[in-house]
Amino acid sequence: MMAEQQDYSIRCERAIGAMERWGLEVRLNHDGWCILQKSYTERAGAAIYPNGDHRYEEPLPAIEAAVEWLERERLLLIVEPLNRLRFNEGASVLIPCDNRKVFGPQNSIKVIDEWTGWKSQEFTGNTLAEALAAAESAKKEQEAN
């Protein structure tokens, strides 16, 4: 019994940390526990139902499922655009560290590719995903011309 309580306590601590990291809120509505995220999407308070429309009877499994889903989504928002930007032979993408004093704005990337004239071109955003999206948008625009 003691090991179960300790495991549950560890799970709760992890869940609380993840809630703070992802900006999550947990609410009990008429059909179960609901996870809301305040800042991940443009729509403030967007509901997250990681398992389709499944509502959870307990808050901890709901939080754990939401965090797992968000971490997978975040990975897709970064890895896939990064791979598309690096696809051409010789193309490179640099992700500087988040130190404004040394490398300029936070959440920036530098791309060198044929469409940039083989010169380093910087793209920024509020998040790394936004910087990557800006680079992809510029690439599509340049290739359309």
C-alpha positions in Angstrom: 0.0 0.0 0.0 2.9 2.4 0.9 4.5 1.9 -2.6 1.2 2.7 -4.3 0.9 5.9 -2.3 4.5 6.9 -3.1 3.9 6.1 -6.8 0.7 8.2 -6.8 2.6 11.1 -5.1 5.4 11.0 -7.7 2.8 11.0 -10.5 1.0 14.0 -8.9 4.3 15.9 -8.6 5.1 15.2 -12.2 1.6 16.3 -13.2 1.8 19.5 -11.3 5.1 20.3 -12.9 3.8 19.5 -16.4 0.7 21.6 -15.7 2.9 24.6 -14.9 5.2 24.0 -17.9 2.3 23.6 -20.4 0.0 26.2 -18.8 -2.8 23.6 -18.2 -6.0 24.0 -16.2 -8.0 21.0 -15.0 -11.8 21.4 -14.7 -14.6 19.1 -13.8 -17.5 19.6 -16.1 -20.8 17.8 -16.4 -19.3 14.7 -18.2 -15.9 14.3 -16.6 -12.5 16.0 -16.1 -11.5 18.3 -18.8 -8.0 19.7 -19.5 -7.7 23.2 -20.8 -4.5 24.9 -22.2 -4.2 28.6 -22.0 -1.3 29.3 -24.3 -0.4 26.4 -26.5 -2.9 27.4 -29.3 -4.0 30.8 -30.4 -7.4 30.1 -28.9 -7.2 30.8 -25.2 -8.6 28.1 -23.1 -8.7 25.5 -25.9 -9.9 22.1 -24.5 -7.5 19.2 -24.9 -9.0 15.7 -25.1 -6.0 13.5 -25.9 -8.1 10.4 -26.4 -10.7 11.7 -28.9 -13.6 13.1 -27.0 -13.0 10.8 -24.0 -13.6 12.5 -20.7 -11.7 11.2 -17.7 -13.3 10.2 -14.4 -10.1 11.1 -12.4 -8.0 14.2 -12.9 -4.5 12.6 -12.8 -5.0 10.3 -15.8 -6.5 13.2 -17.7 -3.4 15.4 -17.0 -1.0 12.6 -17.8 -2.8 11.9 -21.1 -2.9 15.6 -22.0 0.8 16.1 -21.3 1.8 13.0 -23.4 -0.4 14.3 -26.3 1.1 17.8 -26.0 4.7 16.5 -26.0 4.0 14.5 -29.1 2.3 17.5 -30.8 5.2 19.7 -29.9 7.7 17.3 -31.3 5.7 17.2 -34.6 5.6 21.0 -34.7 9.4 21.1 -34.6 10.8 18.0 -36.1 8.7 17.8 -39.3 9.2 21.4 -40.4 12.9 21.1 -39.5 13.2 18.0 -41.7 11.4 19.7 -44.6 13.8 22.7 -44.3 16.8 20.4 -44.3 15.5 18.2 -47.2 17.5 19.7 -50.1 21.1 18.6 -50.5 23.4 21.1 -48.8 20.6 22.8 -46.9 21.3 23.5 -43.2 19.3 24.9 -40.3 20.9 26.4 -37.3 19.0 26.8 -34.0 20.9 29.3 -31.8 20.7 29.1 -28.1 18.1 31.3 -26.4 20.6 34.1 -25.3 19.6 37.4 -26.7 22.8 39.1 -25.7 24.8 36.6 -27.8 22.6 35.5 -30.7 19.9 38.0 -31.2 16.2 37.4 -30.7 14.8 34.4 -28.8 13.3 31.6 -30.8 15.2 32.2 -34.0 16.5 29.9 -36.7 19.0 30.5 -39.5 18.5 28.7 -42.8 21.1 28.3 -45.6 19.7 26.8 -48.8 19.4 27.3 -52.5 16.2 29.4 -52.0 18.1 31.8 -49.6 20.9 32.2 -52.2 23.1 30.1 -50.1 23.3 32.9 -47.5 22.2 32.6 -43.9 18.7 34.0 -43.5 17.2 34.4 -40.0 13.6 33.7 -39.1 12.0 34.5 -35.7 8.9 33.8 -33.8 7.4 33.7 -30.3 8.2 30.0 -30.3 10.6 27.7 -32.1 7.6 26.3 -34.0 6.6 29.8 -35.2 10.2 30.5 -36.4 10.2 27.2 -38.3 6.8 28.1 -39.8 8.0 31.5 -40.9 11.0 29.9 -42.6 8.7 27.3 -44.4 6.4 30.1 -45.5 9.3 32.1 -46.9 10.6 29.0 -48.7 7.2 28.4 -50.3 6.9 32.0 -51.3 10.4 32.0 -52.8 9.9 28.8 -54.7 6.6 30.0 -56.1 8.4 33.0 -57.7 
